[in-house]
Amino acid sequence: MTTKSHGLTRTVCEYVATSRYSDLPSDVIEVAKRLTLDSLGTTLAGGTLGDGGPETAAVVISAGGRPESTVLGYGEKVSSVMASLANGAMVHSLNYDAIGAEGGHPGAFALTAPLAVAERRGGVSGKEFINALVAGVEVEMRSVLALLRAGVNTKGRFLEGQLLSYLGATLSAGRVLELSVDELDSALGLMLMQASGSRQVVVYGDPPAKGIYAAFPNQGGVLAALLAQEGLGAHCDALEGQAGFFAMFYNGVYDASVITEGLGTTYYTLDSSFKPWPTSGLIHAFIEAGLQLRNEDGVDPGEIVELKLTGHPDSRNWFEPVEERRQPGSAASAANSVYFGAAKALANGAVTLADFTPGGLGQPEALRLAARGSHELDPSLSPHAGIVEVVLRSGATVTRHIDVPLGHPARPLSREQLIDKFMDCASHAPLPLAQAALESVVDLIDRLEDLDDVAAIPEALSRR
């Protein structure tokens, strides 16, 4: 199926340039604030625990540069382009950032790109920030759906969380900079010259560097927006052109109507899913099933002799390669392993950030359970579903089946759960943060729409 839409790039740019906070429904505003708090938390934790987060921050800070934007958690200021690289690396490095219900990673860019340019510009109000965040998320989420509706396997050759985040990062940064339609058009052309996201990096499992894939779309999006602001033209039908974004990466197969219809009136931002556990969202049903077996059914992990896992075919890459998934060699690999997530839930009755540290990766009981696991793929299941069955020494079997896991928009985290997650993440920040400072940040984001300058948020984190 190929759907061509004349002027898709222009339509998107007109939407972003003319979008207004006053047009946003209250529930969309609340999700934008949740994305801000959640992304800030995962960035702070990623600064110490995430694969590649500390390394990227170290490179960025040592490079220095004009002090425009904050490297979150470190308190250092560098250029906005480099801050977006560091913060982008940290926000996704634990795979704890928000995702879309059907795909995409809005949490990978929703805070990082617009905040970097907001600090550079100065005086960006909370209303402006929320509007820019939503504009970028809308285009990214709609692009995922445009591919899915056309039958594209978005998990085939590319890492959708990296590749499609170039769109959201560029447009949200551009909106904060108040780019015109023509300038946004050029920004997308400049984005196209940088966009990447090959899945080859994870074909044999997940190396540590996979954790920082969000660094590149955030840096690229901010750079594209700034170059366009300087007047560098790149009008080229970047989205729909014969060698444009969708042609180059997806062979021109997408349903453009999903991107344009209802743009500015129907909000897919509402489909944002906030993670209760620091893993890929496809693993959450298996974690929840494992937790129920341990905590509600009273399964003793020491009695388990066999672990059977069943998921939708879309989850194949989270089961395979089997040996790597049973004994992941890095936090990034562990966060993408159904075997590891289910085994941790069964072994401990909880799945926490500590499970993805070097000590957590080597836990003998969890590795024993994962080694006894096998998996099947069942197309009759929903893509979000997971079944965990354990066989006990007695010969008895106990099974749990989760159709819609906790954190999905149909079963969202409560405000209290989201704040608890933020506080837990912030406890791992590179520089210790006082409880009063963290409570101040939560308060600032609660009333984000009333802020005269969103730079108050990173400033609050810098107070010791």
C-alpha positions as CSV (number, residue, x, y, z in Angstrom):
1,M,0.0,0.0,0.0
2,T,1.5,3.4,-1.0
3,T,-0.4,6.5,-0.2
4,K,1.1,9.7,-1.6
5,S,0.1,13.0,-0.2
6,H,1.1,16.2,-2.0
7,G,2.6,18.7,0.4
8,L,2.8,16.4,3.5
9,T,5.9,18.2,4.7
10,R,4.2,21.6,4.3
11,T,1.1,20.4,6.0
12,V,3.1,19.2,9.0
13,C,5.1,22.4,9.2
14,E,2.0,24.6,9.0
15,Y,0.4,22.6,11.9
16,V,3.5,23.0,14.0
17,A,4.1,26.7,13.2
18,T,0.4,27.6,14.0
19,S,-0.2,25.3,17.0
20,R,-1.2,27.1,20.1
21,Y,-1.4,26.2,23.8
22,S,-4.9,27.6,24.0
23,D,-6.1,24.9,21.5
24,L,-4.9,22.0,23.7
25,P,-7.5,20.0,25.6
26,S,-6.8,19.7,29.4
27,D,-6.1,16.0,29.3
28,V,-3.4,16.5,26.6
29,I,-1.8,19.2,28.8
30,E,-1.8,16.7,31.7
31,V,-0.1,14.1,29.6
32,A,2.5,16.6,28.5
33,K,3.3,17.4,32.1
34,R,3.6,13.7,32.9
35,L,6.0,13.3,29.9
36,T,8.1,16.2,31.3
37,L,8.3,14.7,34.9
38,D,8.8,11.1,33.7
39,S,11.5,12.0,31.2
40,L,13.3,14.2,33.7
41,G,13.4,11.2,36.1
42,T,14.7,8.7,33.6
43,T,17.4,11.2,32.6
44,L,18.6,11.7,36.1
45,A,18.8,7.9,36.7
46,G,20.4,7.4,33.3
47,G,23.2,9.7,34.3
48,T,24.7,7.0,36.6
49,L,23.0,3.7,35.9
50,G,22.3,3.8,32.2
51,D,24.6,2.2,29.6
52,G,26.4,5.0,27.8
53,G,24.8,7.8,29.8
54,P,27.8,8.7,32.0
55,E,30.2,8.2,29.2
56,T,28.3,10.6,26.9
57,A,27.9,13.2,29.6
58,A,31.7,13.0,30.3
59,V,32.6,13.6,26.7
60,V,30.1,16.5,26.4
61,I,31.2,18.2,29.7
62,S,34.9,17.8,28.8
63,A,34.3,19.4,25.4
64,G,32.8,22.5,27.1
65,G,31.4,25.2,24.9
66,R,29.1,28.2,25.4
67,P,27.1,27.7,28.6
68,E,23.6,27.6,27.2
69,S,21.8,24.5,28.4
70,T,22.1,22.2,31.3
71,V,23.5,18.6,31.3
72,L,20.7,17.4,33.6
73,G,21.9,15.8,36.9
74,Y,25.4,17.1,36.5
75,G,24.7,20.8,36.9
76,E,27.1,21.8,34.0
77,K,26.1,24.0,31.1
78,V,27.2,23.5,27.6
79,S,25.9,24.4,24.1
80,S,22.3,23.5,23.4
81,V,23.4,21.1,20.7
82,M,25.8,19.2,23.0
83,A,23.3,19.3,26.0
84,S,20.7,17.6,23.8
85,L,23.3,14.9,23.0
86,A,24.1,14.2,26.6
87,N,20.5,14.4,27.9
88,G,19.3,12.4,25.0
89,A,21.8,9.7,25.8
90,M,20.6,9.6,29.4
91,V,16.9,9.8,29.0
92,H,16.6,6.4,27.2
93,S,19.7,4.7,28.5
94,L,17.7,2.6,31.0
95,N,14.8,2.0,28.6
96,Y,12.5,3.5,31.2
97,D,11.2,6.4,29.2
98,A,7.6,6.7,27.9
99,I,6.5,4.9,24.8
100,G,3.4,5.0,22.5
101,A,0.7,2.5,23.0
102,E,1.3,1.2,19.5
103,G,5.0,2.1,19.1
104,G,7.4,5.0,19.1
105,H,9.3,6.6,22.0
106,P,7.8,10.0,22.8
107,G,9.8,10.0,26.1
108,A,13.0,9.8,24.1
109,F,12.7,13.4,22.9
110,A,9.7,15.1,24.5
111,L,11.7,16.9,27.2
112,T,15.3,16.8,25.8
113,A,15.1,18.7,22.6
114,P,12.7,21.4,23.5
115,L,14.3,22.1,26.9
116,A,17.8,22.4,25.4
117,V,16.6,25.2,23.0
118,A,14.3,26.7,25.6
119,E,17.3,27.3,27.9
120,R,19.3,28.7,25.0
121,R,16.5,31.1,24.0
122,G,15.5,32.1,27.5
123,G,12.1,33.3,28.7
124,V,10.2,30.3,27.2
125,S,7.0,30.0,29.2
126,G,5.5,26.7,30.4
127,K,2.6,27.2,27.9
128,E,5.0,27.5,25.0
129,F,7.0,24.5,26.1
130,I,3.9,22.3,26.5
131,N,2.7,23.3,23.1
132,A,6.0,22.6,21.4
133,L,6.3,19.2,23.2
134,V,2.8,18.2,22.1
135,A,3.4,19.3,18.5
136,G,6.5,17.1,18.2
137,V,4.9,14.1,19.9
138,E,1.9,14.3,17.7
139,V,3.9,14.1,14.5
140,E,6.1,11.3,15.8
141,M,3.2,9.2,17.1
142,R,1.2,9.7,13.9
143,S,4.2,8.7,11.8
144,V,4.4,5.4,13.7
145,L,0.7,4.8,13.1
146,A,1.0,5.8,9.4
147,L,3.5,2.9,9.0
148,L,1.5,0.4,11.0
149,R,-1.8,1.1,9.2
150,A,0.0,0.4,5.9
151,G,1.2,-3.0,7.2
152,V,4.9,-2.0,7.7
153,N,6.9,-3.9,10.2
154,T,8.4,-1.0,12.0
155,K,10.7,-3.3,13.9
156,G,12.3,-4.8,10.8
157,R,15.4,-2.9,9.7
158,F,15.3,0.2,11.9
159,L,15.1,1.1,15.6
160,E,11.8,3.1,15.4
161,G,12.5,4.8,18.8
162,Q,15.7,6.3,17.3
163,L,14.7,7.0,13.7
164,L,11.2,8.5,14.3
165,S,12.4,10.6,17.2
166,Y,14.3,12.7,14.6
167,L,10.8,14.0,13.5
168,G,9.6,14.9,17.0
169,A,12.9,16.4,18.2
170,T,13.3,18.6,15.1
171,L,9.7,19.9,15.2
172,S,9.5,20.4,19.0
173,A,12.8,22.3,19.0
174,G,11.7,24.3,16.0
175,R,8.4,25.3,17.7
176,V,10.3,26.5,20.8
177,L,12.5,28.6,18.5
178,E,9.3,30.0,16.9
179,L,10.4,29.0,13.4
180,S,8.2,29.9,10.5
181,V,6.6,27.4,8.2
182,D,9.5,27.9,5.7
183,E,12.1,27.5,8.4
184,L,10.4,24.3,9.8
185,D,10.4,23.0,6.2
186,S,14.1,23.5,6.0
187,A,14.6,22.0,9.5
188,L,13.0,18.8,8.3
189,G,15.3,18.8,5.2
190,L,18.3,19.3,7.5
191,M,17.0,16.5,9.7
192,L,16.8,14.2,6.7
193,M,20.5,14.7,6.1
194,Q,21.2,13.2,9.5
195,A,18.5,10.7,10.3
196,S,19.6,7.2,11.2
197,G,18.6,4.2,13.2
198,S,19.9,0.9,11.8
199,R,18.7,-2.2,13.7
200,Q,22.1,-3.9,12.9
201,V,23.4,-2.7,16.2
202,V,21.1,-5.1,18.0
203,V,21.0,-8.1,15.6
204,Y,23.3,-10.1,17.8
205,G,21.9,-8.8,21.1
206,D,22.1,-5.3,22.6
207,P,25.6,-3.8,23.1
208,P,25.9,-1.1,25.7
209,A,25.9,1.7,23.1
210,K,22.3,0.8,22.1
211,G,21.3,2.5,25.3
212,I,22.2,6.0,23.9
213,Y,20.4,5.8,20.6
214,A,18.2,8.8,21.6
215,A,21.2,11.0,21.9
216,F,21.5,11.3,18.1
217,P,17.9,12.4,17.1
218,N,17.9,15.0,19.9
219,Q,21.2,16.4,18.8
220,G,20.3,16.2,15.2
221,G,16.9,17.8,15.7
222,V,18.3,20.7,17.7
223,L,21.0,21.2,15.2
224,A,18.6,21.1,12.3
225,A,16.3,23.7,14.0
226,L,19.2,26.0,14.8
227,L,20.6,25.9,11.3
228,A,17.2,26.6,9.8
229,Q,16.8,29.5,12.2
230,E,20.1,30.9,10.8
231,G,18.5,30.9,7.4
232,L,20.1,27.7,5.9
233,G,17.5,26.5,3.4
234,A,16.7,22.8,2.8
235,H,13.3,22.7,1.2
236,C,13.0,19.3,-0.4
237,D,9.7,17.6,0.4
238,A,11.7,15.9,3.2
239,L,8.8,13.6,4.3
240,E,7.0,12.6,1.1
241,G,9.7,13.2,-1.6
242,Q,10.9,10.4,-3.9
243,A,14.0,10.0,-1.8
244,G,12.5,11.5,1.3
245,F,12.1,10.1,4.9
246,F,9.4,7.6,4.2
247,A,10.8,6.5,0.8
248,M,14.4,6.1,2.1
249,F,13.6,4.2,5.2
250,Y,10.2,2.5,4.5
251,N,10.2,2.2,0.7
252,G,7.5,4.8,0.4
253,V,4.9,2.6,2.2
254,Y,2.9,4.6,4.7
255,D,-0.6,6.0,5.0
256,A,-0.1,9.8,5.0
257,S,-3.7,10.4,5.9
258,V,-3.0,9.1,9.4
259,I,-0.5,12.0,9.8
260,T,-2.7,14.7,8.5
261,E,-6.3,13.9,9.4
262,G,-7.4,15.5,12.6
263,L,-4.1,17.1,13.1
264,G,-4.6,19.7,15.8
265,T,-8.0,18.3,16.9
266,T,-7.3,14.6,17.6
267,Y,-4.4,14.0,19.9
268,Y,-2.4,10.8,19.9
269,T,-0.3,12.2,22.7
270,L,-3.0,10.7,24.9
271,D,-1.7,7.2,23.9
272,S,1.6,7.8,25.8
273,S,2.4,4.9,28.0
274,F,4.5,5.4,31.2
275,K,6.6,2.5,32.3
276,P,6.4,0.9,35.8
277,W,9.6,-1.1,35.1
278,P,12.9,-0.2,33.4
279,T,12.5,-2.4,30.4
280,S,11.1,-2.5,26.9
281,G,7.3,-2.2,27.0
282,L,6.9,-5.5,25.2
283,I,8.3,-7.2,28.4
284,H,5.9,-5.6,30.8
285,A,3.2,-8.2,30.5
286,F,5.7,-11.0,31.3
287,I,7.0,-9.1,34.3
288,E,3.5,-8.5,35.6
289,A,2.6,-12.1,35.1
290,G,5.8,-13.2,36.9
291,L,5.0,-10.9,39.8
292,Q,1.5,-12.3,40.1
293,L,2.9,-15.8,40.2
294,R,5.4,-14.9,42.9
295,N,3.4,-12.5,45.0
296,E,-0.2,-13.6,44.6
297,D,0.0,-17.3,43.8
298,G,2.9,-17.9,46.2
299,V,5.2,-19.6,43.7
300,D,8.5,-20.5,45.4
301,P,11.2,-19.7,42.7
302,G,13.4,-22.5,44.2
303,E,10.7,-25.0,43.2
304,I,10.5,-23.9,39.5
305,V,12.0,-26.5,37.1
306,E,10.7,-25.0,33.8
307,L,9.7,-21.6,32.7
308,K,7.4,-21.3,29.6
309,L,6.9,-17.9,27.9
310,T,4.4,-17.2,25.2
311,G,4.1,-13.9,23.3
312,H,3.0,-12.3,20.0
313,P,5.3,-12.8,17.0
314,D,6.1,-9.0,17.2
315,S,8.1,-9.8,20.3
316,R,10.5,-12.2,18.6
317,N,13.4,-9.8,18.9
318,W,12.9,-9.7,22.7
319,F,13.2,-13.5,22.9
320,E,16.1,-14.0,20.5
321,P,19.0,-14.6,20.2
322,V,18.0,-17.0,22.9
323,E,21.4,-17.4,24.7
324,E,21.9,-13.6,24.8
325,R,18.4,-13.1,26.1
326,R,18.8,-15.8,28.8
327,Q,22.1,-14.3,30.0
328,P,22.3,-10.7,28.9
329,G,25.7,-9.1,28.9
330,S,24.7,-5.5,29.4
331,A,21.9,-3.5,31.0
332,A,20.7,-2.5,27.5
333,S,20.4,-6.2,26.6
334,A,18.7,-7.1,29.8
335,A,16.1,-4.4,29.4
336,N,15.2,-6.0,26.1
337,S,15.0,-9.6,27.3
338,V,11.7,-11.3,28.1
339,Y,13.6,-14.1,29.7
340,F,15.5,-11.8,32.1
341,G,12.4,-9.7,33.0
342,A,10.2,-12.7,33.8
343,A,13.0,-14.4,35.7
344,K,13.7,-11.3,37.8
345,A,10.0,-11.0,38.7
346,L,9.9,-14.6,39.8
347,A,13.1,-14.6,41.7
348,N,12.6,-11.4,43.6
349,G,8.9,-10.5,43.6
350,A,9.9,-7.0,42.2
351,V,11.8,-5.5,39.3
352,T,13.8,-2.4,40.1
353,L,16.6,-0.3,38.7
354,A,19.1,-2.3,40.8
355,D,18.3,-5.4,38.7
356,F,20.1,-3.7,35.7
357,T,23.3,-2.9,37.5
358,P,26.3,-5.2,37.1
359,G,25.4,-6.9,40.4
360,G,21.8,-7.3,39.3
361,L,22.8,-8.8,35.9
362,G,24.7,-11.6,37.6
363,Q,22.1,-12.7,40.2
364,P,22.4,-16.5,40.2
365,E,18.7,-17.3,40.9
366,A,17.4,-15.1,38.1
367,L,20.0,-16.5,35.7
368,R,19.0,-20.1,36.8
369,L,15.3,-19.4,36.0
370,A,16.1,-17.7,32.7
371,A,18.3,-20.7,31.7
372,R,15.3,-23.0,32.3
373,G,13.1,-20.9,30.0
374,S,11.6,-21.6,26.6
375,H,9.3,-19.5,24.4
376,E,6.6,-19.8,21.8
377,L,5.1,-17.1,19.5
378,D,1.3,-17.1,19.2
379,P,-0.3,-14.7,16.6
380,S,-3.7,-15.0,18.3
381,L,-2.3,-12.9,21.2
382,S,-2.4,-9.2,21.2
383,P,1.0,-7.5,20.7
384,H,1.0,-6.3,24.3
385,A,0.1,-9.7,25.9
386,G,2.3,-12.2,27.6
387,I,1.8,-15.6,29.2
388,V,4.1,-17.0,31.9
389,E,3.7,-20.7,32.9
390,V,5.9,-22.3,35.5
391,V,6.4,-26.1,36.1
392,L,7.2,-27.0,39.7
393,R,9.2,-29.9,41.1
394,S,5.9,-31.4,42.2
395,G,4.8,-31.6,38.6
396,A,2.2,-28.9,39.1
397,T,1.9,-26.0,36.6
398,V,0.8,-22.4,37.4
399,T,0.0,-19.9,34.7
400,R,-0.7,-16.2,34.5
401,H,-1.9,-14.4,31.3
402,I,-1.7,-10.6,31.0
403,D,-3.5,-9.0,28.1
404,V,-2.9,-5.3,28.9
405,P,0.0,-4.6,31.2
406,L,0.2,-1.9,33.9
407,G,1.4,1.4,32.3
408,H,-0.6,1.0,29.1
409,P,-3.0,4.0,28.6
410,A,-5.9,1.6,29.4
411,R,-4.2,0.9,32.8
412,P,-2.2,4.0,33.5
413,L,0.1,4.7,36.4
414,S,-1.5,6.9,39.1
415,R,-0.1,10.3,39.8
416,E,1.4,8.9,43.1
417,Q,3.0,6.0,41.2
418,L,4.6,8.4,38.7
419,I,5.9,10.7,41.4
420,D,7.3,7.7,43.3
421,K,9.1,6.6,40.1
422,F,10.5,10.1,39.6
423,M,11.8,10.2,43.2
424,D,13.4,6.7,42.9
425,C,15.1,7.7,39.6
426,A,16.3,11.0,41.1
427,S,17.9,9.2,44.0
428,H,20.4,7.9,41.5
429,A,21.3,11.3,40.0
430,P,25.0,12.0,39.4
431,L,25.0,14.7,42.0
432,P,23.0,14.2,45.2
433,L,19.7,16.1,45.2
434,A,18.0,17.4,48.4
435,Q,14.5,16.2,49.0
436,A,13.3,19.8,49.0
437,A,14.8,20.4,45.6
438,L,13.0,17.3,44.2
439,E,9.7,18.4,45.7
440,S,10.2,21.8,44.2
441,V,10.7,20.3,40.8
442,V,7.5,18.2,41.1
443,D,5.7,21.4,42.1
444,L,7.1,23.3,39.2
445,I,6.0,20.6,36.7
446,D,2.6,20.4,38.4
447,R,2.1,24.0,37.5
448,L,4.1,24.0,34.3
449,E,1.5,26.0,32.4
450,D,2.0,28.9,34.9
451,L,5.8,29.2,34.6
452,D,7.2,32.3,33.0
453,D,10.4,30.5,32.1
454,V,10.9,26.7,32.0
455,A,14.6,27.2,32.8
456,A,13.3,27.2,36.4
457,I,13.2,23.4,36.3
458,P,16.9,22.8,35.6
459,E,17.8,25.7,37.9
460,A,15.9,23.9,40.8
461,L,17.9,20.8,40.2
462,S,21.1,22.8,40.5
463,R,20.3,23.9,44.0
464,R,21.9,21.7,46.6
